[in-house]
Amino acid sequence: MRGDQIRGRLFTRRAILIGAVQTGLFSLLAGRLYFLQVIEGGKYRTLAEENRVNVRLLAPPRGQILDSKGTPLAINEQNYRVVLLPEQVDDLEASLDSLNAYIPLTDADRKRVMRDFRDDSGLNAILVRDNLTWDQVAQVSLHTLDLPGTDVDVGEVRSYPYGEVTSHVLGYVGTIAEGEAKEDGADESMLAIPDFRIGKNGIEKQYDLPLRGEAGNVQLEVNAHGRVVRELSRNNPQPGKDLALTIDIGLQQFVYRRLAEQPGAAAVVLDVGTGAIYALASQPGFDPNLFTYGISQEDWNRLNSDEHAPLLNKVISGVFAPGSTFKPVVAMAGFEADLLDIDATVYCPGYLDMGDYRFHCWKHGGHGHVNFMQAVAGSCDVYFYDLGRRVGIDRMQAMAQRFGFGQKLGVDLPHERTGLIPGRAWKLATQGHSWQQGETLVAAIGQGYTLVTPLQLAMMAARLANGGKAVTPYLSRASGLARKSWPSLGFDSDNIDLVRQAMAGVVNEPIGTAYAARIMDKSMAMAGKTGTAQVRHVSESEREEGLASNDKIPWKERDHALFAGFAPIEAPRYAVAVVIEHGGSGAHVAAPVARDILIECQKRKLA
């Protein structure tokens, strides 16, 4: 009996102990649940909601680029593409193998898709191939059940209807390269959209941000495995802004075709009063549509290895010795310094001797006695050697800079170059030698170190034609509307008139170098200056033996042909510059091109 009592008390104590432990554990559990559900409940509800709802970005349609009359130059076209949805792909290799049966995939395609899968957050579709044909779309759609995680998506792709004709104006778009992800003012979230494209060159790059628009988004409910259950909400993207240019596509086509007769050339035509660029062309061009889907290595190598540099916008990035097209600048420097008498004559025997060196005129037998008007019309080098010696390099450099040479003009295109207007300080700083008098003579005829862009030559012609106003070039019509007036360059109007008269004589007087290229219709008559710029040194022995004609020497050793001018003479409206690389004589090759362009401008009566 006593043993039973002892065992009962022992059992009771153990039961109480176990009950106390259980009560304690339950209290801890209840406390933890209270903490999680009540105190921290808001936090975990938020986390659960974020896990349940995924947000995917939607790319905005890129703004169109239009010419001055509203003709589309860069548009968006429907683009069918096949994508993979990461949350529905269990075996990426197997999915790609299955897809390859209907749409051939290259090794590069596979590597890119695998890289994108590794880098992707799982919220966006991964592009496999775009620009699908209708047959390919049908094949994928028909075999959807055999292709888990595969979807056909309809997007937009940039297209350039005029191809090469507008290549150097518009540029192109491309996928984002490393280092381009951050950009001032850009919505960086858009850069994470698969296959999102940005402007890479030309107008597309210059106005990339307003053309992009703003991304939209779609909220998707997903399950625990990340599969989409339903769409919760959608904010449609805001399209990019359309951009109207000053370019007239009809004139642009005319200029491009006219230059196509030469292996390498550049031309630009603009309004002398406003600076609006009506046409800007560089030959050869390239097809910007090649870059839309990602240019092939073969095409890229072909474009980069072409000696005629099709990817270079020669109007703003090509630099050339101006030759005699620079002589109006030297003349203005002489007039403004009161060192030029239009009636005084200089005798040209075909050369000018200075010390032990002989400086030759382009005309072997010389021009004889010539005054200012005759010297400009006939492009007498000896006259300008003499004028340059009296004016000096400092005044020539300062005058060239007033006309816009040696600096960026601020055109709304990337990669504009400054060219070079040499001077004493420049030579000492770059070559460690002082300036020599003979270099002044060479500079006076636009040779030596002097380098200019075709756009700068057109600007010189425009500033002379408009009476000395500091007009600058632009391509966006909106940019032009913001410019009400241009400041004066401070030239004496009589001096401007004299230089313009001399340039009219170049084309319209029988002694003028461009007389054969004159416009017969007097109401359309043009003025200008020819230039033939040497690209190699000609030795005295070569001169004595007689210079070989252009077609007898290698293309790259031939002279550049240049012309800069304006029309009509009585009321100037259009300025033009033409450079034909290694074309030979400016009078025989560049001037006829400029004539045809100026006739076309006046026929069109551009807005």
Buried (B, 14 or more C-beta within 10 A) or exposed (E): EEEEEEEEEEEEEEEEEEEEEEEEEEEEEEEEEEEEEEEEEEEEEEEEEEEBEBEBBBBBBBBBBBBBEEBBBBBBEEBBBBBBBBBBBEEBEEBBEBBBEBBEBEEEBBEBBBEBBEEBEEBBBBBBBBEBEEEBBEBBBEBEEEBBBBBBBEBBBBBBBBBBBBBBBBBBBBBBEEEEEEEEEBBEEBBBBBBBBBBBBBBBBBBBBBBBBEBBBBBBEBEEEBEBEEEEEEEEBEBBBBBBBBBBBBBBBBBBEBBBEBBBBBBBBBBBBBBBBBBBBBBBBBBBBBBBBBBEEEEBEBBEEBEBBBBBBBBBBBBBBBBBBBBBBBBBBBBBBEEBEBEEBBEBEBBBEBEEEEBBBBBEEBBBEBBBBBBBBBBBBBBBBBBBBBBBBBBBBBBBBBBBBBEBBEBBBBEBBBBBBBBBEBBEEEEEEEBBEBBBBBBBBBBBBBBBBBBBBBBBBBBBBBBBBBBBBBBBBBBBEEEEEBEEBEBEEEBBEBBBBBBBBBBBBEBBBBBEBBBEEEEBBBBBBBBBBBBEEEEEEEEEEEEEEBEEBEBEEBBBBBBBBBBBBEEBBBBBBBBBBBBBBBBBBBBBBBBBBBBBBBEEEBE
